[in-house]
Amino acid sequence: MKAELCTQLSKHVYHLILPTNIGVIALDSTKGETPVYLIDSGNDDSTAQILLDFLNEKFTNPKLCAVINTHSHADHCGANKFLKEKTGCQIWASRGEGAMMEFPQIETSLIWGGNALKDIRTKYFVAASCHADKKFLNNAVLQAGDLKIESIPLPGHYLDQTGFIVHDTDGISSAFLGDAISGRNILKKYWIQYLLDEQTMKDSLVKISKLKADFYIPGHGQAVTEIEGLAELNILALLETENLILEELSSPKTTEQILKAVAERNDLQMKLSQYVLIGSTVRAYLTSLYDAEKITYQIKDNTFYWSKI
């Protein structure tokens, strides 16, 4: 792995800059081994091998103890099974996300609304099934040797997503935030992003804006040392899509018409994967707006219409 893709954040904590950001906790060597913990694992077996090669190059006789997952999307846990089979490591996840890892086909059924087309039942959506050895509850405190890891519930992007603040022995703290927040460079490229519950996503971003740490690492994109501005930018992206939907609903429209308007405002020519992900996301926005009593619906001539109140 190129040196510029690895940043040491504190005495024992590293950030691997890959398509999905990976956290590495490497403890002091004992009995000739270096105990290692990962935060997320990436998409597939090839990513897993990159991680193993890095660990072997960087540390003395590394022993992978556990992968600690922020959530169960394939780009964050797809390498779990390979790593577990190769190293015997444990898998740690929140109770909800751990259940999803064992039955990953739920993901495509969830975004499709039924048994999904085979065209989206790919490794990019469906991770290799793996068993979570440790399932923890909200706000659990985990231990990696002498290091304390705070688990922070950050739902919204997904059901039971969790962030982790790693408190190193040198006093430096690093917050790994999963897909509850995106880096500026990612937002610039993808202003609208997949989410399951828009209101809880906003709530999680407000929570993130108040977290105290020295480094903040999003699931994708550049790490920062100041979080409030990035959290506000992520909230702004949500509010802009909200306002676009409300503008479109000055007259009754179907979900498909709203999806088309959102895609066009974002200069997208959707292919199947975008159509499915953004379509699911738009429905999540509509639910949040309905729950907030900003929009309503009617069924007319067997067609479902939304309109602004």
Residue frames relative to the residue before (quaternion, step in Angstrom):
aa qw qx qy qz dx dy dz
M 1.0000 0.0000 0.0000 0.0000 0.00 0.00 0.00
K 0.5040 -0.6561 0.4703 0.3072 3.57 -0.95 0.90
A 0.5956 -0.6182 0.3853 0.3386 3.55 -1.01 0.89
E 0.6648 0.5290 -0.3139 0.4239 3.58 1.00 -0.80
L 0.6276 0.5346 -0.3393 0.4531 3.60 1.25 -0.21
C 0.7015 0.3793 -0.2525 0.5479 3.58 1.30 0.00
T 0.0424 -0.7892 0.6126 -0.0106 3.56 -0.75 1.10
Q 0.2761 -0.7401 0.5867 0.1783 3.57 -0.84 0.98
L 0.2513 -0.8049 0.5274 0.1041 3.56 -0.63 1.18
S 0.7823 -0.0486 0.0707 0.6170 3.58 1.08 -0.74
K 0.7977 -0.3260 0.1850 0.4723 3.58 -1.26 -0.02
H 0.8296 0.2008 -0.0658 0.5168 3.59 0.86 -0.95
V 0.6949 0.4933 -0.2491 0.4602 3.61 1.25 -0.21
Y 0.0732 -0.7929 0.6048 -0.0152 3.54 -0.95 1.02
H 0.2491 -0.7278 0.6206 0.1520 3.52 -1.33 0.49
L 0.1673 -0.7703 0.6102 0.0794 3.57 -0.70 1.11
I 0.2656 -0.7884 0.5429 0.1146 3.54 -0.61 1.22
L 0.1732 0.7619 -0.5880 0.2091 3.53 -0.06 1.39
P 0.7315 -0.3739 0.2697 0.5024 3.66 -1.16 0.00
T 0.7124 0.1577 -0.1472 0.6678 3.56 1.23 -0.60
N 0.4262 -0.7103 0.4934 0.2655 3.58 -0.70 1.03
I 0.1636 -0.7863 0.5938 0.0482 3.55 -0.97 0.96
G 0.2477 -0.7418 0.6021 0.1611 3.56 -1.04 0.80
V 0.1101 -0.7779 0.6166 0.0503 3.56 -1.07 0.80
I 0.0836 -0.7561 0.6483 0.0321 3.56 -0.89 1.01
A 0.0153 -0.8012 0.5967 -0.0423 3.58 -0.52 1.22
L 0.2466 -0.8037 0.5288 0.1166 3.58 -0.37 1.24
D 0.6632 -0.4752 0.3789 0.4368 3.57 -1.27 0.18
S 0.5453 -0.6403 0.4375 0.3182 3.55 -1.02 0.85
T 0.0038 0.7650 -0.6439 0.0083 3.52 -1.10 0.82
K 0.8428 0.0432 -0.0727 0.5316 3.57 -0.96 0.94
G 0.7168 -0.4848 0.2438 0.4379 3.54 1.04 0.87
E 0.6785 0.4453 -0.2905 0.5070 3.61 1.27 0.09
T 0.2767 -0.7264 0.6017 0.1838 3.55 -1.25 0.55
P 0.2765 -0.7673 0.5511 0.1763 3.62 -0.39 1.14
V 0.0634 -0.8097 0.5829 -0.0228 3.57 -0.84 1.04
Y 0.0906 -0.7496 0.6539 0.0482 3.53 -1.18 0.78
L 0.2130 -0.7627 0.5976 0.1258 3.58 -1.05 0.78
I 0.2123 -0.7064 0.6511 0.1788 3.53 -1.25 0.54
D 0.8011 -0.0493 -0.0981 0.5883 3.53 -0.30 1.46
S 0.2814 -0.8024 0.5167 0.0999 3.54 -1.19 0.59
G 0.5455 -0.6147 0.4218 0.3829 3.60 1.16 -0.23
N 0.7679 -0.4937 0.2482 0.3240 3.49 -1.42 0.11
D 0.8497 -0.0208 0.1153 0.5141 3.58 0.73 -0.97
D 0.7737 -0.3630 0.2537 0.4530 3.54 -1.35 -0.12
S 0.6389 0.5291 -0.3443 0.4397 3.60 0.97 -0.74
T 0.6315 0.5023 -0.3286 0.4909 3.58 1.05 -0.71
A 0.6183 0.5479 -0.3394 0.4497 3.58 0.99 -0.81
Q 0.6720 0.4901 -0.3068 0.4627 3.59 0.93 -0.85
I 0.5952 0.5462 -0.3564 0.4694 3.59 1.08 -0.68
L 0.6644 0.5041 -0.3025 0.4614 3.57 0.94 -0.88
L 0.6661 0.4952 -0.3102 0.4635 3.59 0.90 -0.86
D 0.6347 0.5202 -0.3289 0.4672 3.59 1.00 -0.80
F 0.6392 0.5235 -0.3233 0.4613 3.58 0.97 -0.85
L 0.6680 0.5075 -0.3102 0.4472 3.58 0.83 -0.96
N 0.6793 0.4931 -0.2927 0.4580 3.58 0.95 -0.85
E 0.6588 0.4958 -0.3059 0.4761 3.59 1.10 -0.65
K 0.7458 0.4620 -0.2150 0.4292 3.55 0.96 -0.95
F 0.8236 0.2289 -0.0659 0.5148 3.58 0.91 -0.90
T 0.5398 -0.6202 0.4731 0.3164 3.54 -1.26 0.54
N 0.8407 -0.1665 0.0831 0.5085 3.56 -0.67 1.17
P 0.0086 0.8487 -0.5287 0.0110 3.62 0.63 1.07
K 0.1262 -0.7538 0.6398 0.0807 3.54 -1.11 0.77
L 0.2640 -0.7708 0.5609 0.1470 3.58 -0.45 1.22
C 0.2253 -0.8136 0.5283 0.0908 3.56 -0.48 1.25
A 0.8039 -0.1272 0.1348 0.5651 3.60 0.89 -0.92
V 0.2516 -0.6660 0.6715 0.2055 3.48 -1.40 0.44
I 0.1516 -0.7809 0.6036 0.0544 3.57 -0.78 1.09
N 0.1772 -0.8468 0.4977 0.0612 3.58 -0.35 1.23
T 0.4365 -0.6702 0.5388 0.2646 3.54 -1.10 0.80
H 0.7747 -0.1776 0.1254 0.5938 3.57 1.02 -0.81
S 0.6272 -0.6307 0.3671 0.2722 3.52 -1.34 0.32
H 0.3757 0.7017 -0.5247 0.3021 3.63 1.11 0.36
A 0.6385 -0.6060 0.3264 0.3442 3.53 -1.03 0.90
D 0.6752 0.5010 -0.3202 0.4366 3.61 0.97 -0.70
H 0.6916 0.4338 -0.2786 0.5059 3.59 1.29 -0.07
C 0.8134 0.2117 -0.1040 0.5318 3.60 1.11 -0.53
G 0.4133 0.7588 -0.4406 0.2436 3.59 1.24 0.01
A 0.6794 0.4730 -0.2873 0.4818 3.59 1.22 -0.45
N 0.3992 0.7571 -0.4538 0.2480 3.60 1.26 -0.13
K 0.6901 0.5098 -0.3039 0.4142 3.55 0.71 -1.09
F 0.6517 0.5161 -0.3087 0.4623 3.58 0.92 -0.93
L 0.6748 0.4984 -0.2961 0.4566 3.58 0.87 -0.97
K 0.6543 0.5127 -0.3134 0.4592 3.57 0.98 -0.84
E 0.6739 0.4948 -0.2992 0.4599 3.58 0.93 -0.87
K 0.7059 0.4758 -0.2649 0.4530 3.58 0.99 -0.84
T 0.8212 0.2787 -0.1011 0.4876 3.59 0.96 -0.85
G 0.4098 -0.7075 0.4773 0.3221 3.59 1.17 -0.48
C 0.3537 0.7578 -0.4833 0.2587 3.58 1.24 0.28
Q 0.4691 -0.6341 0.5290 0.3132 3.53 -1.31 0.31
I 0.2885 -0.6995 0.6198 0.2080 3.53 -1.38 0.28
W 0.0868 -0.7885 0.6086 0.0199 3.56 -0.83 1.05
A 0.1536 0.7761 -0.5987 0.1252 3.57 -0.96 0.86
S 0.6117 -0.5042 0.4375 0.4245 3.55 -1.28 0.24
R 0.6822 -0.5156 0.3200 0.4078 3.56 -1.18 0.54
G 0.6995 0.4775 -0.2812 0.4513 3.60 0.84 -0.95
E 0.6976 0.4591 -0.2805 0.4732 3.58 0.88 -0.92
G 0.6025 0.5574 -0.3556 0.4470 3.58 1.09 -0.63
A 0.6360 0.5202 -0.3243 0.4687 3.57 1.03 -0.78
M 0.6570 0.5096 -0.3113 0.4602 3.58 0.98 -0.83
M 0.6176 0.5518 -0.3499 0.4377 3.61 1.04 -0.67
E 0.6614 0.4990 -0.3093 0.4668 3.56 1.08 -0.65
F 0.7740 0.1921 -0.1039 0.5943 3.60 1.18 -0.56
P 0.0364 -0.8729 0.4860 0.0210 3.62 0.65 1.10
Q 0.5400 0.6243 -0.4111 0.3868 3.60 1.19 -0.34
I 0.4953 0.6480 -0.4303 0.3867 3.59 1.25 -0.29
E 0.5975 0.6088 -0.3631 0.3749 3.59 1.03 -0.78
T 0.7258 0.4169 -0.2647 0.4789 3.60 0.73 -0.99
S 0.6162 0.5294 -0.3524 0.4646 3.59 1.06 -0.63
L 0.6360 0.5413 -0.3193 0.4479 3.57 1.07 -0.75
I 0.7360 0.4105 -0.2530 0.4751 3.60 0.77 -0.94
W 0.6796 0.4702 -0.2979 0.4780 3.59 1.15 -0.52
G 0.4119 -0.7132 0.4697 0.3179 3.57 1.05 -0.76
G 0.7661 0.0402 -0.0464 0.6397 3.55 1.28 0.41
N 0.7382 -0.3326 0.2685 0.5218 3.58 -1.20 -0.24
A 0.3638 -0.7960 0.4467 0.1857 3.57 -0.49 1.23
L 0.6281 -0.5066 0.4363 0.3982 3.53 -1.30 0.39
K 0.5583 -0.6155 0.4304 0.3524 3.57 -1.02 0.72
D 0.5789 0.6179 -0.3652 0.3869 3.60 1.16 -0.54
I 0.7476 0.3285 -0.2298 0.5294 3.61 1.15 -0.40
R 0.5366 0.5814 -0.4327 0.4321 3.58 1.24 0.17
T 0.3182 0.7470 -0.4977 0.3050 3.54 0.70 1.22
K 0.7014 -0.4702 0.3223 0.4279 3.58 -1.28 0.15
Y 0.5956 0.5731 -0.3720 0.4225 3.59 1.17 -0.37
F 0.7438 0.3304 -0.1961 0.5469 3.56 1.25 -0.41
V 0.7824 0.2725 -0.1220 0.5465 3.58 1.03 -0.78
A 0.2544 -0.7746 0.5645 0.1287 3.57 -0.44 1.21
A 0.5809 -0.5253 0.4681 0.4093 3.55 -1.27 0.32
S 0.5015 -0.6757 0.4526 0.2951 3.57 -0.83 1.00
C 0.0899 0.7848 -0.6105 0.0580 3.57 -1.00 0.82
H 0.4523 -0.6818 0.5138 0.2580 3.54 -1.21 0.62
A 0.3201 -0.7208 0.5818 0.1985 3.57 -0.95 0.89
D 0.3449 -0.7717 0.5023 0.1823 3.57 -0.53 1.19
K 0.7770 0.1489 -0.0808 0.6062 3.56 1.11 -0.70
K 0.0510 -0.7731 0.6322 0.0049 3.57 -0.74 1.11
F 0.1115 -0.8284 0.5483 0.0250 3.56 -0.57 1.15
L 0.4783 -0.6598 0.5091 0.2771 3.53 -1.28 0.47
N 0.7227 -0.4325 0.3158 0.4369 3.56 -1.32 0.24
N 0.8553 0.1487 -0.1419 0.4757 3.53 -1.12 0.88
A 0.3147 0.7419 -0.5273 0.2690 3.58 1.14 0.50
V 0.2812 -0.7130 0.6116 0.1965 3.55 -1.22 0.56
L 0.1699 -0.7972 0.5769 0.0524 3.55 -0.67 1.19
Q 0.2562 -0.7573 0.5796 0.1576 3.56 -1.24 0.40
A 0.0488 -0.7269 0.6836 0.0440 3.53 -1.11 0.84
G 0.7734 -0.1674 0.0658 0.6079 3.56 0.11 1.26
D 0.7985 -0.2144 0.1980 0.5265 3.56 -0.74 -1.12
L 0.5735 0.6024 -0.3765 0.4080 3.59 1.26 -0.07
K 0.2925 -0.7387 0.5834 0.1683 3.55 -0.99 0.91
I 0.1093 -0.7742 0.6221 0.0411 3.56 -1.00 0.91
E 0.2245 -0.7680 0.5893 0.1119 3.56 -0.59 1.17
S 0.2159 -0.7418 0.6147 0.1588 3.58 -0.94 0.83
I 0.1401 -0.7969 0.5874 0.0181 3.55 -0.86 1.09
P 0.3563 -0.7353 0.5245 0.2392 3.66 -0.50 1.06
L 0.0551 0.7999 -0.5920 0.0817 3.59 -0.75 1.10
P 0.0608 0.8289 -0.5531 0.0577 3.63 0.60 1.06
G 0.4339 0.6781 -0.5301 0.2662 3.53 -1.33 0.18
H 0.7028 0.3643 -0.2279 0.5670 3.55 0.74 -1.04
Y 0.7841 -0.0739 0.0408 0.6149 3.54 1.09 -0.75
L 0.7946 -0.4305 0.1794 0.3888 3.50 -1.34 0.47
D 0.8315 0.0256 0.0634 0.5514 3.57 0.62 -1.14
Q 0.1394 0.8332 -0.5198 0.1272 3.55 1.11 0.78
T 0.1397 -0.7971 0.5869 0.0259 3.53 -1.10 0.83
G 0.2306 -0.7196 0.6335 0.1664 3.53 -1.16 0.71
F 0.2249 -0.7764 0.5765 0.1195 3.56 -1.25 0.41
I 0.1394 -0.7471 0.6427 0.0963 3.54 -0.98 0.89
V 0.1850 -0.7899 0.5810 0.0653 3.54 -0.60 1.23
H 0.1708 -0.7875 0.5888 0.0628 3.56 -0.64 1.16
D 0.2114 -0.8111 0.5355 0.1036 3.56 -0.31 1.26
T 0.6381 -0.5618 0.3798 0.3645 3.56 -1.26 0.41
D 0.6457 0.5023 -0.3293 0.4716 3.62 1.23 -0.27
G 0.6170 -0.5904 0.3282 0.4037 3.58 1.29 0.20
I 0.5871 0.5695 -0.3710 0.4398 3.60 1.27 -0.05
S 0.1727 -0.7942 0.5795 0.0595 3.56 -0.93 1.00
S 0.1095 -0.7856 0.6081 0.0326 3.57 -1.02 0.87
A 0.2112 -0.7906 0.5688 0.0829 3.56 -0.80 1.10
F 0.1202 -0.7664 0.6299 0.0382 3.56 -0.67 1.16
L 0.1562 -0.8833 0.4419 -0.0082 3.53 -0.25 1.38
G 0.4181 -0.7198 0.4745 0.2863 3.60 1.20 0.11
D 0.7313 -0.4119 0.3081 0.4479 3.56 -1.14 -0.63
A 0.3402 0.7195 -0.5230 0.3050 3.57 1.13 0.61
I 0.7785 0.0965 -0.0497 0.6182 3.58 1.26 -0.38
S 0.2277 -0.7692 0.5839 0.1247 3.56 -1.16 0.65
G 0.5468 -0.6129 0.4637 0.3321 3.54 -1.17 0.61
R 0.6691 -0.5168 0.3521 0.4016 3.56 -1.22 0.50
N 0.6601 0.5166 -0.3174 0.4435 3.58 0.93 -0.86
I 0.6471 0.4986 -0.3214 0.4789 3.60 1.09 -0.61
L 0.6425 0.5157 -0.3238 0.4653 3.59 0.96 -0.82
K 0.6172 0.5506 -0.3472 0.4420 3.57 1.03 -0.74
K 0.7130 0.4358 -0.2424 0.4929 3.56 1.07 -0.77
Y 0.7955 0.1253 -0.0313 0.5920 3.58 1.02 -0.88
W 0.1655 -0.8268 0.5318 0.0790 3.59 0.09 1.28
I 0.7326 0.2478 -0.1879 0.6055 3.59 1.10 -0.65
Q 0.0439 -0.8118 0.5809 -0.0397 3.55 -0.81 1.09
Y 0.6527 -0.5385 0.3686 0.3849 3.51 -1.24 0.55
L 0.1529 0.7443 -0.6461 0.0721 3.54 -1.16 0.76
L 0.4351 -0.7048 0.5079 0.2368 3.53 -1.26 0.51
D 0.7901 0.0565 0.0127 0.6103 3.58 1.09 -0.78
E 0.3309 -0.7977 0.4683 0.1868 3.56 -0.27 1.27
Q 0.6659 0.5062 -0.3303 0.4372 3.60 0.88 -0.81
T 0.6898 0.4504 -0.3024 0.4795 3.61 0.87 -0.83
M 0.5557 0.5724 -0.3904 0.4594 3.60 1.20 -0.44
K 0.6568 0.4898 -0.3069 0.4843 3.59 0.93 -0.87
D 0.6395 0.5272 -0.3273 0.4539 3.57 0.95 -0.85
S 0.6621 0.5020 -0.3067 0.4643 3.58 0.97 -0.84
L 0.6388 0.5209 -0.3288 0.4610 3.59 1.03 -0.73
V 0.6163 0.5176 -0.3433 0.4842 3.58 1.05 -0.70
K 0.6392 0.5175 -0.3227 0.4685 3.59 0.98 -0.83
I 0.6468 0.5265 -0.3163 0.4522 3.57 0.94 -0.90
S 0.6393 0.5560 -0.3296 0.4165 3.59 0.96 -0.86
K 0.7218 0.4260 -0.2322 0.4936 3.59 1.21 -0.46
L 0.4801 0.6758 -0.4418 0.3429 3.59 1.25 -0.04
K 0.2833 -0.7510 0.5760 0.1550 3.54 -1.10 0.76
A 0.2811 0.7238 -0.5889 0.2243 3.55 -0.69 1.15
D 0.5289 -0.6196 0.4719 0.3371 3.57 -1.28 0.22
F 0.7808 0.1151 -0.0558 0.6116 3.58 1.14 -0.66
Y 0.1422 -0.7645 0.6258 0.0607 3.55 -1.15 0.78
I 0.0723 -0.8175 0.5712 -0.0122 3.57 -0.58 1.16
P 0.2636 -0.7623 0.5691 0.1600 3.62 -0.55 1.12
G 0.6599 -0.5004 0.3701 0.4209 3.55 -1.23 0.24
H 0.7800 0.0597 -0.0079 0.6228 3.55 1.13 -0.73
G 0.7383 0.4044 -0.2936 0.4529 3.57 -0.94 0.83
Q 0.7435 -0.4633 0.2931 0.3830 3.48 -1.41 0.07
A 0.4438 -0.6619 0.5423 0.2663 3.55 -1.11 0.80
V 0.1548 -0.7809 0.6006 0.0741 3.57 -1.21 0.56
T 0.3834 -0.7010 0.5482 0.2470 3.54 -1.33 0.30
E 0.7156 0.2768 -0.2140 0.6046 3.59 1.32 -0.03
I 0.2396 -0.8469 0.4662 0.0893 3.57 -0.55 1.13
E 0.5714 0.6499 -0.3996 0.3023 3.60 0.99 -0.70
G 0.6739 0.5025 -0.3053 0.4474 3.59 0.88 -0.89
L 0.6635 0.4947 -0.3090 0.4687 3.58 0.96 -0.83
A 0.6272 0.5237 -0.3375 0.4674 3.59 1.01 -0.74
E 0.6490 0.5154 -0.3156 0.4621 3.59 0.97 -0.85
L 0.6412 0.5185 -0.3281 0.4609 3.59 1.00 -0.79
N 0.6464 0.5084 -0.3171 0.4724 3.59 0.99 -0.78
I 0.6399 0.5043 -0.3232 0.4813 3.59 1.02 -0.77
L 0.6195 0.5508 -0.3376 0.4460 3.58 1.01 -0.81
A 0.6319 0.5288 -0.3338 0.4578 3.59 0.98 -0.80
L 0.6497 0.5059 -0.3156 0.4716 3.59 0.99 -0.79
L 0.6844 0.4936 -0.2906 0.4511 3.57 0.86 -0.96
E 0.6237 0.5390 -0.3523 0.4430 3.59 1.03 -0.69
T 0.6608 0.4785 -0.3112 0.4874 3.59 0.99 -0.77
E 0.5845 0.5616 -0.3587 0.4629 3.59 1.06 -0.70
N 0.7060 0.4739 -0.2685 0.4526 3.57 0.77 -1.07
L 0.6063 0.5442 -0.3511 0.4615 3.58 1.06 -0.70
I 0.6619 0.5009 -0.3095 0.4639 3.58 0.90 -0.91
L 0.6555 0.5077 -0.3152 0.4618 3.59 0.93 -0.84
E 0.6213 0.5257 -0.3407 0.4707 3.60 1.03 -0.72
E 0.6663 0.5100 -0.3008 0.4533 3.56 0.92 -0.91
L 0.7211 0.4526 -0.2470 0.4628 3.58 1.08 -0.69
S 0.2988 0.7182 -0.5527 0.2992 3.56 1.08 0.66
S 0.7346 0.1360 -0.1417 0.6494 3.54 1.35 -0.28
P 0.6275 -0.5768 0.3518 0.3870 3.62 -1.03 0.69
K 0.0321 0.7929 -0.6063 0.0512 3.55 -1.01 0.87
T 0.4831 -0.6332 0.5208 0.3074 3.52 -1.27 0.48
T 0.6637 -0.4819 0.3807 0.4269 3.55 -1.28 0.25
E 0.6369 0.5347 -0.3306 0.4463 3.59 0.98 -0.79
Q 0.6529 0.5049 -0.3180 0.4667 3.59 0.97 -0.78
I 0.6438 0.5061 -0.3209 0.4758 3.58 1.02 -0.77
L 0.6274 0.5349 -0.3298 0.4599 3.59 0.97 -0.84
K 0.6448 0.5191 -0.3163 0.4633 3.58 0.93 -0.87
A 0.6657 0.5052 -0.3042 0.4573 3.59 0.92 -0.89
V 0.6516 0.5095 -0.3137 0.4664 3.59 0.96 -0.86
A 0.6546 0.5097 -0.3148 0.4611 3.59 0.93 -0.86
E 0.6811 0.4885 -0.2965 0.4577 3.57 0.89 -0.89
R 0.6267 0.5253 -0.3417 0.4632 3.61 1.02 -0.71
N 0.7245 0.4006 -0.2282 0.5124 3.58 1.13 -0.65
D 0.4565 -0.7203 0.4209 0.3092 3.59 1.30 0.34
L 0.3999 0.7163 -0.4718 0.3230 3.55 0.97 0.87
Q 0.1283 -0.7026 0.6893 0.1213 3.50 -1.25 0.66
M 0.2269 -0.8555 0.4497 0.1202 3.53 0.18 1.32
K 0.1995 -0.6932 0.6766 0.1478 3.46 -1.25 0.73
L 0.7891 -0.3723 0.1788 0.4548 3.57 -1.25 0.12
S 0.6860 0.4922 -0.3175 0.4317 3.61 0.74 -0.97
Q 0.6633 0.4817 -0.3100 0.4816 3.61 0.96 -0.80
Y 0.6214 0.5491 -0.3441 0.4404 3.56 0.97 -0.83
V 0.6864 0.4781 -0.2848 0.4681 3.58 0.92 -0.90
L 0.7081 0.4688 -0.2746 0.4510 3.59 0.80 -0.98
I 0.7093 0.4319 -0.2732 0.4854 3.58 0.83 -0.93
G 0.5958 0.5571 -0.3628 0.4505 3.58 1.10 -0.61
S 0.6536 0.4926 -0.3030 0.4882 3.57 0.97 -0.86
T 0.6464 0.5292 -0.3077 0.4554 3.57 1.02 -0.84
V 0.6411 0.5168 -0.3251 0.4650 3.59 0.93 -0.85
R 0.6441 0.5079 -0.3307 0.4666 3.60 0.96 -0.77
A 0.6203 0.5309 -0.3419 0.4653 3.59 1.09 -0.65
Y 0.6249 0.5188 -0.3301 0.4810 3.60 1.03 -0.76
L 0.6630 0.5144 -0.3110 0.4462 3.57 0.89 -0.92
T 0.6336 0.5232 -0.3314 0.4636 3.58 1.00 -0.77
S 0.6717 0.4939 -0.3056 0.4598 3.59 0.89 -0.89
L 0.6561 0.4978 -0.3105 0.4747 3.59 0.99 -0.79
Y 0.6361 0.5116 -0.3295 0.4745 3.58 1.05 -0.72
D 0.6617 0.5061 -0.3079 0.4595 3.59 0.91 -0.90
A 0.6798 0.4634 -0.2773 0.4963 3.58 1.16 -0.62
E 0.4220 -0.7415 0.4234 0.3046 3.58 1.37 0.11
K 0.4068 0.6916 -0.4867 0.3453 3.55 1.03 0.89
I 0.7745 0.1570 -0.0998 0.6046 3.57 1.24 -0.42
T 0.1669 -0.7590 0.6166 0.1262 3.53 -1.32 0.25
Y 0.2964 -0.7496 0.5593 0.1936 3.58 -1.24 -0.05
Q 0.0420 -0.7520 0.6524 0.0840 3.49 -1.39 0.21
I 0.2812 -0.7217 0.6018 0.1946 3.53 -1.23 0.51
K 0.0415 0.8078 -0.5785 0.1051 3.52 -0.52 1.24
D 0.8338 -0.0234 -0.0369 0.5504 3.55 -0.80 1.05
N 0.6662 -0.5422 0.2776 0.4304 3.53 0.98 0.99
T 0.6042 0.5054 -0.3703 0.4923 3.57 1.17 0.59
F 0.3624 -0.7442 0.5314 0.1802 3.57 -0.93 1.01
Y 0.0405 -0.8063 0.5898 -0.0204 3.60 -0.70 1.13
W 0.2449 -0.7248 0.6256 0.1527 3.53 -1.22 0.71
S 0.0566 0.7846 -0.6173 0.0038 3.58 -1.17 0.50
K 0.5395 -0.6219 0.4653 0.3252 3.55 -1.21 0.56
I 0.4307 -0.6823 0.5268 0.2672 3.57 -1.08 0.74
